[in-house]
Amino acid sequence: MLYVFYGETFWIRQKIKELSLKAREKGCEIFKLEEDSSTPLNSFLARDLFGQKIFLIGERLLEFPEREEEIKALAQDLAESENIVVLVEEKISEAWEKIFTKAGAKIQEFKKLSGAKLLAWLSLKTKEAGINLPAADLSILLSDAGSDPQALLSRLERISLERVRPRAEKNIEEPNYFNFTDLASAKRKYAAITLLRSYVKDGFGAEEAFWKLWWKVKTLRLVDTGKRGTGLHPFVEKKAAADLRNYSREELKKLSYDLLDLFSDARRGEESFEEGLEKILLKS
């Protein structure tokens, strides 16, 4: 069987992973032809020495004249083989499309996803990661990375870290952390740091202040999209709109990344929430 994939690399990789997994489940041997490989293609027409089927991946072989001649001569044999051969190209010409079609190959072009299709894919990935993100958060994610699926997965991986947030202890009267976020969002950094230190001095950790600030930044970014139907309380939305005057869109994006980095560093024991928040506030 011969597959010919061309177009967007990320989606081709996803398809190859899917096919490779199925091939392994069926006991196939997986091979990849490297650029400097001199192994002839006709050696992959039959099973290997142990009688196992072969799953062969050949990337951009049409860029090499000697491989072009091989593929042209063996296209039909590869398509009729019981082995699986996947040829990956950036694009193929009309002439090659005719050759592959005549040989009986399965040709597939992979295009960029956008709009509803990209949103549906992202929603599926969040569920696979065990995360239930509301549509508003997905919209923010898309506004960050655009249509780059790899960037979206990276953002999703980082955002998923917050889902391991521990439950707050019960029956402990905590300070009003929103006073801290109000000062931080107003860019009254020194007043915010002083209040944060008072929380720690009174025996309260800085982690809850972190989560309140994270929620605040998410709210600001959601309101900054200008979309209707955010689901926020009118008072919260009005207050966020006023606080937005203190930030550019890029500043908000950087602030959210800094908070995610702090969470990761704190979980690895490389930074404390108190010191990390102070550094972030001083830079903002």
C-alpha positions in Angstrom: 0.0 0.0 0.0 1.4 3.4 -0.9 0.4 6.7 0.7 1.4 10.1 -0.5 1.0 12.9 2.0 1.8 16.6 1.3 1.0 20.0 2.8 1.1 21.1 6.4 3.8 19.2 8.3 2.1 19.1 11.7 -1.0 17.4 10.4 1.0 15.0 8.4 2.9 14.1 11.5 -0.3 13.4 13.3 -1.6 11.2 10.6 1.7 9.2 10.5 1.5 8.7 14.2 -2.0 7.3 13.8 -0.9 4.9 11.1 2.3 4.0 12.9 0.4 3.0 16.0 -1.9 0.8 14.0 1.0 -0.7 12.2 2.8 -1.5 15.6 -0.4 -3.1 16.9 -0.3 -5.4 13.9 3.3 -6.3 14.5 4.9 -4.3 11.6 8.5 -3.2 11.6 8.9 0.6 11.4 11.5 2.1 9.1 12.4 5.6 8.0 14.5 6.4 5.0 17.0 9.1 5.9 18.4 11.6 3.4 21.7 9.8 3.1 20.3 6.3 3.0 21.3 4.2 0.0 18.9 1.4 0.7 17.0 0.7 -2.5 13.2 1.0 -2.4 12.6 -2.4 -4.0 14.0 -4.0 -0.8 10.8 -2.9 0.9 8.4 -4.6 -1.5 8.3 -7.8 0.5 8.2 -8.7 4.2 11.4 -8.6 6.2 13.6 -11.6 6.9 11.4 -12.6 9.8 8.2 -12.5 7.8 6.9 -9.3 9.4 5.2 -6.5 7.4 7.1 -3.2 7.0 5.9 0.3 7.6 8.2 2.6 5.7 8.3 6.4 5.9 10.2 8.3 3.2 10.4 12.1 3.5 11.0 14.4 0.6 12.5 11.7 -1.6 11.3 13.4 -4.7 13.9 16.1 -4.1 16.6 13.5 -5.0 16.9 12.6 -8.8 18.0 9.1 -8.2 15.0 8.5 -5.8 12.6 10.1 -8.3 13.6 7.4 -10.9 13.1 4.7 -8.3 9.7 5.9 -7.3 8.5 6.3 -10.8 9.6 2.8 -11.7 8.2 1.2 -8.5 5.1 3.3 -7.8 2.6 0.6 -8.8 4.6 -2.2 -7.1 4.7 -0.1 -3.9 0.9 0.5 -4.1 0.3 -3.2 -4.6 2.7 -4.4 -1.9 1.4 -5.8 1.4 3.8 -3.5 3.2 2.8 0.2 4.0 4.9 2.9 2.4 4.3 6.6 3.2 5.9 9.3 1.1 5.9 12.7 2.6 6.4 15.8 0.4 5.9 19.5 0.8 4.0 19.6 -2.4 3.6 17.4 -5.5 3.3 18.5 -9.1 0.4 17.6 -11.4 2.7 15.2 -13.2 3.5 13.3 -10.1 -0.1 13.3 -9.0 -1.0 11.6 -12.3 1.8 9.0 -11.7 0.6 8.2 -8.2 -3.1 8.1 -9.1 -2.4 5.8 -12.0 -0.3 3.5 -9.7 -3.2 3.3 -7.2 -1.6 5.3 -4.4 -3.7 7.1 -1.8 -3.0 10.8 -2.1 -3.9 13.2 0.6 -3.3 16.9 1.0 -3.1 18.4 4.5 -4.2 22.0 4.9 -4.2 24.4 7.8 -7.2 24.3 10.0 -9.0 27.5 10.9 -12.2 28.7 12.5 -14.7 26.1 13.7 -12.5 23.1 12.7 -9.5 24.4 14.6 -11.6 25.2 17.6 -13.1 21.7 17.5 -9.7 20.1 17.4 -8.5 22.2 20.3 -11.5 21.3 22.3 -10.8 17.6 21.7 -7.2 18.0 22.8 -8.3 19.7 26.1 -10.6 16.8 26.8 -7.8 14.3 26.0 -5.6 16.1 28.5 -8.4 15.8 31.1 -9.1 19.5 31.1 -12.5 21.1 30.7 -11.8 24.6 29.4 -14.8 26.9 28.7 -15.2 28.4 25.3 -14.0 31.8 26.5 -10.6 30.2 27.6 -10.3 28.4 24.3 -10.8 31.7 22.5 -8.0 33.3 24.5 -5.8 30.3 23.7 -6.5 30.8 20.0 -5.8 34.5 20.1 -2.4 33.7 21.6 -1.1 31.1 19.2 -3.3 31.8 16.1 -3.6 28.8 13.8 -0.2 27.2 14.8 -1.3 23.8 16.3 2.1 23.1 17.9 2.0 26.4 19.7 -1.6 25.7 20.8 -0.5 22.4 22.3 2.4 24.1 24.1 0.0 26.7 25.6 -2.4 24.0 26.5 0.3 22.0 28.3 1.2 25.0 30.4 -2.3 26.1 31.2 -3.1 22.6 32.3 -0.6 23.0 35.2 -3.1 25.1 37.1 -5.5 22.2 37.2 -3.3 20.6 39.9 -4.1 23.5 42.3 -4.7 22.1 45.8 -7.9 22.8 47.6 -7.8 25.5 50.1 -7.9 24.5 53.7 -11.3 24.8 55.4 -12.2 26.8 58.5 -9.3 29.2 58.0 -10.3 32.9 57.8 -8.2 34.3 55.0 -7.6 37.9 54.0 -9.4 39.5 51.1 -6.9 38.7 48.3 -8.9 40.8 45.9 -7.4 43.9 47.6 -4.1 42.6 46.4 -5.2 42.0 42.8 -6.8 45.4 42.7 -3.5 47.0 43.6 -1.6 44.8 41.2 -4.0 45.5 38.3 -3.8 49.3 39.0 0.0 48.9 38.8 0.5 50.1 42.3 3.3 47.5 42.6 4.9 48.6 45.9 1.5 48.8 47.7 0.7 45.3 46.3 4.0 43.9 47.5 3.6 45.4 50.9 0.1 43.8 51.2 1.5 40.5 50.0 4.2 40.5 52.6 1.6 41.2 55.3 -0.3 38.1 54.2 2.9 36.0 54.6 3.8 37.7 57.9 0.3 36.8 59.3 0.8 33.2 58.5 -0.9 33.0 55.1 0.9 31.8 52.1 1.3 33.7 48.8 -0.1 30.9 46.7 -3.7 32.1 47.1 -2.7 35.6 46.0 -1.1 34.0 43.0 -4.4 32.3 42.0 -6.4 35.4 42.5 -4.0 37.4 40.3 -4.1 34.6 37.7 -7.9 34.8 37.7 -7.7 38.5 37.3 -5.4 38.4 34.4 -7.6 35.8 32.6 -10.6 38.1 33.2 -8.8 41.1 31.8 -7.7 39.1 28.7 -11.2 37.8 28.2 -12.7 41.3 28.3 -9.9 42.6 26.1 -11.1 40.3 23.3 -14.2 42.6 23.0 -16.5 39.6 22.6 -20.0 39.7 23.9 -21.5 37.1 26.2 -18.4 36.6 28.4 -20.6 35.2 31.2 -18.9 37.5 33.7 -20.9 39.5 36.3 -21.6 43.0 35.0 -19.7 44.5 37.9 -16.7 42.3 37.2 -16.8 43.1 33.5 -17.1 46.8 34.1 -14.2 46.8 36.6 -12.0 44.8 34.2 -12.8 47.2 31.4 -11.5 50.1 33.7 -8.4 48.1 34.6 -7.6 47.4 31.0 -6.5 51.1 30.6 -3.4 50.2 32.5 -2.2 47.5 30.1 -1.5 46.9 26.4 -2.6 43.6 24.9 1.1 42.5 24.7 1.6 43.4 28.4 -1.3 41.2 29.4 -0.1 38.3 27.3 3.4 38.6 28.8 2.0 38.8 32.4 0.0 35.6 31.9 3.1 33.8 30.6 5.1 35.1 33.6 2.5 33.7 35.9 2.5 30.3 34.2 6.3 30.2 34.4 6.1 31.1 38.1 3.7 28.2 38.7 6.0 25.8 37.0 9.1 27.0 38.9 7.3 26.9 42.2 6.1 23.4 41.6 9.7 22.3 40.9 10.9 24.1 44.0 13.0 26.6 42.1 11.0 29.7 43.2 8.5 30.6 46.0 5.2 32.2 45.1 6.0 35.2 47.3 9.4 36.0 45.7 8.1 35.1 42.2 5.1 37.4 42.5 7.3 40.3 43.8 9.6 39.9 40.8 6.6 39.9 38.4 5.1 42.9 40.0 8.4 44.9 39.9 8.7 44.1 36.1 5.1 45.0 35.3 
